[in-house]
Structure formats: C-alpha cells, structure tokens
Amino acid sequence: MSDRDVVVRLDGLHKSFGRLEVVRGVDMEVHRGEVVVVFGRSGSGKSTVLRCVNFIDDPSAGSVEVAGIRLEGGHRTRRKREQIRQLRLHVGMVFQQFNLFPNMTVLDNVTCAPRCAGRGTGDEIVERARDLLDRVGLSDKAEEHPIRLSGGQQQRVAIARALAMEPDVMLFDEPTSALDPELTGEVLAVMKSLATEMRMTMIVVTHEMGFAREVADRMAFFHEGRILEQGPPDQLITSPAHPETRAFLDAVL
Ligand SMILES: Nc1ncnc2c1ncn2[C@@H]1O[C@H](COP(=O)(O)OP(=O)(O)OP(=O)(O)O)[C@@H](O)[C@H]1O
C-alpha cells in the first residue's frame, strides 16, 4: 500500500501521567478502509492511545499523523493548537458514555458540529443528518430528546453525530461496554455496516471478540503500554504468539 493510503500513523508514541508511564512506544499505521480492533487488559493503555490520536491527551513523545497532518508530542504552542484543531476535523470519536447534549433533539445533536463548522447550507446539513439517522436506524427519532431513547439508540445517535463531520477515521472507545447486553448487538450491527458499506476507517477498542472476528482486518493486543502482537483476527484469536495474549483471550472468550 502506498503512503497515501495511510490515514493514521503513530510513531514512537509515549504518554506519561506524572511518573506513571502508560504508553511506552507505540507504532501503528492504519490504512484507508481498514478496521483495527485494539484489545488488552484494563490499564494497558488502550484508551490513552486512542485519546492521543485526536489530542484529547497530549502525547509525551513521538508523533501522530492523521490524514497527512503530522504533529509531535510535547507541549502546546499556539501554532500547534491550531494544527490540533485541523487534525480533529478528520477524526470522529465515540465514547463509552454517549455524551449527547440532553437539551437538544436528536437531529440538533447531529447537525450541531457541521453547523458550527459551516459545512454547507442549513438544508444540506439537515438532509445529511437525516441520511445518517436513517443509516443508524433512527430516522423516526429525529425530533426526540436523548433521554427518551434507550442506551443503544443513544449510542447510535452518537455514531451519527461523529459521522456528521465526515471524518477520515472513526475512533471507538469501548462503545458497548456501558450497554445492557441486549442493546449491544444493535450498536455493533451499525458499526459493522459502517465498515462493510461505507468502508470507514476505524480503530475500535473493544472486548467484543465476535465483532472483531467478523469485522476487523487486524487486531492489536496491548500489554503494559505496548503492542505485544498484532495480526489478522483468525490468526490472533486461534494461535496467538504470546502467552499473555492467550491468557487474556482464554479469560474473555
Ligand atoms: N488523565 C489521567 N491521569 C492519570 N492517570 C491516568 C489518566 N488517564 C489514564 N490514566 C491511567 O493510565 C493507565 C491506562 O489507562 P487507560 O484508560 O489508557 O487503559 P485501558 O487499557 O484503556 O483500560 P480500561 O479498559 O480500564 O479503560 C491507567 O493506570 C489509568 O489509571
């Protein structure tokens, strides 16, 4: 694959919180249309890496490149703040907690960011938002407020909202772990359709191994702030190279 196909590139990424070194040298390339599932024990640094991709957390060292915008870790200058703003336009993120705006309707939640960014006329933005709500199976909920929706529906709104800015990559941080088991499937189904129908580039932190096996192109096992091993799901799940990976898989499968 050519360099142009690289949507996200992490190079020697480190992140410390005070003296706690959480991410200890992560290199990763994600290509256009690729779905990478990141998994590993609690505390292994998965969320932190994801949060470094869009600079919610500032990397302590190393670099992050998204859609050709490359930024070094370390302190923020005024110029870097502007570059971070530019980089974030290319990244959509979905969190464990849906974080919808409770006082806005579903439609307003989805149109809010593109309106602020001036992405087209009001009518165009609303039309696109309605298409996205249709895509996540919620076209009949546009005028509702989030509190009237189930957790699974709220998470699907959060996905539509992140897609509304037409990002180059979607980051998912344990998107189903706050949901009751019976609602998990509907969110995973939407994520699967993004991968298969939209060919969306995605980095997904999840322990949903069924989803990983079915949808991921690659899985990366995190251990103590590093990628211990990575590979195609079938290979990693059935014959992991490291005892740590095997022990983890035995625990979750
Ligand atoms: N803002 C922060 N300040 C201090 N420590 C933090 C901060 N964010 C994360 N940590 C610590 O960094 C370590 C890694 O956290 P992280 O959330 O990245 O792990 P994780 O692999 O995603 O785990 P989990 O599955 O539990 O979310 C943990 O020890 C956590 O307490």
The ligand as an SDF file (V2000), in Angstrom:
LIG
                    3D

 31 33  0  0  0  0  0  0  0  0999 V2000
   -5.8370   11.5540   32.9670 N   0  0  0  0  0  0  0  0  0  0  0  0
   -5.1610   10.5940   33.6510 C   0  0  0  0  0  0  0  0  0  0  0  0
   -4.4330   10.9090   34.7420 N   0  0  0  0  0  0  0  0  0  0  0  0
   -3.7610    9.9780   35.4190 C   0  0  0  0  0  0  0  0  0  0  0  0
   -3.7310    8.6660   35.0870 N   0  0  0  0  0  0  0  0  0  0  0  0
   -4.4380    8.2910   34.0150 C   0  0  0  0  0  0  0  0  0  0  0  0
   -5.1900    9.2390   33.2360 C   0  0  0  0  0  0  0  0  0  0  0  0
   -5.7860    8.5640   32.2250 N   0  0  0  0  0  0  0  0  0  0  0  0
   -5.4200    7.2790   32.3470 C   0  0  0  0  0  0  0  0  0  0  0  0
   -4.6150    7.1150   33.4270 N   0  0  0  0  0  0  0  0  0  0  0  0
   -4.0240    5.8370   33.8720 C   0  0  0  0  0  0  0  0  0  0  0  0
   -3.3690    5.2620   32.7630 O   0  0  0  0  0  0  0  0  0  0  0  0
   -3.4790    3.8450   32.7990 C   0  0  0  0  0  0  0  0  0  0  0  0
   -4.0120    3.3630   31.4740 C   0  0  0  0  0  0  0  0  0  0  0  0
   -5.3470    3.8220   31.3250 O   0  0  0  0  0  0  0  0  0  0  0  0
   -6.1960    3.5330   30.0110 P   0  0  0  0  0  0  0  0  0  0  0  0
   -7.5710    4.0310   30.2980 O   0  0  0  0  0  0  0  0  0  0  0  0
   -5.4900    4.0310   28.8280 O   0  0  0  0  0  0  0  0  0  0  0  0
   -6.1820    1.9490   29.9780 O   0  0  0  0  0  0  0  0  0  0  0  0
   -7.1280    0.9730   29.2090 P   0  0  0  0  0  0  0  0  0  0  0  0
   -6.2640   -0.1220   28.6830 O   0  0  0  0  0  0  0  0  0  0  0  0
   -7.9550    1.7060   28.2220 O   0  0  0  0  0  0  0  0  0  0  0  0
   -8.0090    0.4130   30.3700 O   0  0  0  0  0  0  0  0  0  0  0  0
   -9.6040    0.3300   30.5470 P   0  0  0  0  0  0  0  0  0  0  0  0
  -10.0190   -0.8370   29.7080 O   0  0  0  0  0  0  0  0  0  0  0  0
   -9.7730    0.0820   32.0030 O   0  0  0  0  0  0  0  0  0  0  0  0
  -10.1660    1.6440   30.0880 O   0  0  0  0  0  0  0  0  0  0  0  0
   -4.3550    3.5090   33.9870 C   0  0  0  0  0  0  0  0  0  0  0  0
   -3.4990    3.1470   35.0610 O   0  0  0  0  0  0  0  0  0  0  0  0
   -5.0510    4.8120   34.2840 C   0  0  0  0  0  0  0  0  0  0  0  0
   -5.3660    4.9210   35.6400 O   0  0  0  0  0  0  0  0  0  0  0  0
  1  2  1  0
  2  3  1  0
  2  7  2  0
  3  4  2  0
  4  5  1  0
  5  6  2  0
  6  7  1  0
  6 10  1  0
  7  8  1  0
  8  9  2  0
  9 10  1  0
 10 11  1  0
 11 12  1  0
 11 30  1  0
 12 13  1  0
 13 14  1  0
 13 28  1  0
 14 15  1  0
 15 16  1  0
 16 17  2  0
 16 18  1  0
 16 19  1  0
 19 20  1  0
 20 21  2  0
 20 22  1  0
 20 23  1  0
 23 24  1  0
 24 25  2  0
 24 26  1  0
 24 27  1  0
 28 29  1  0
 28 30  1  0
 30 31  1  0
M  END
$$$$
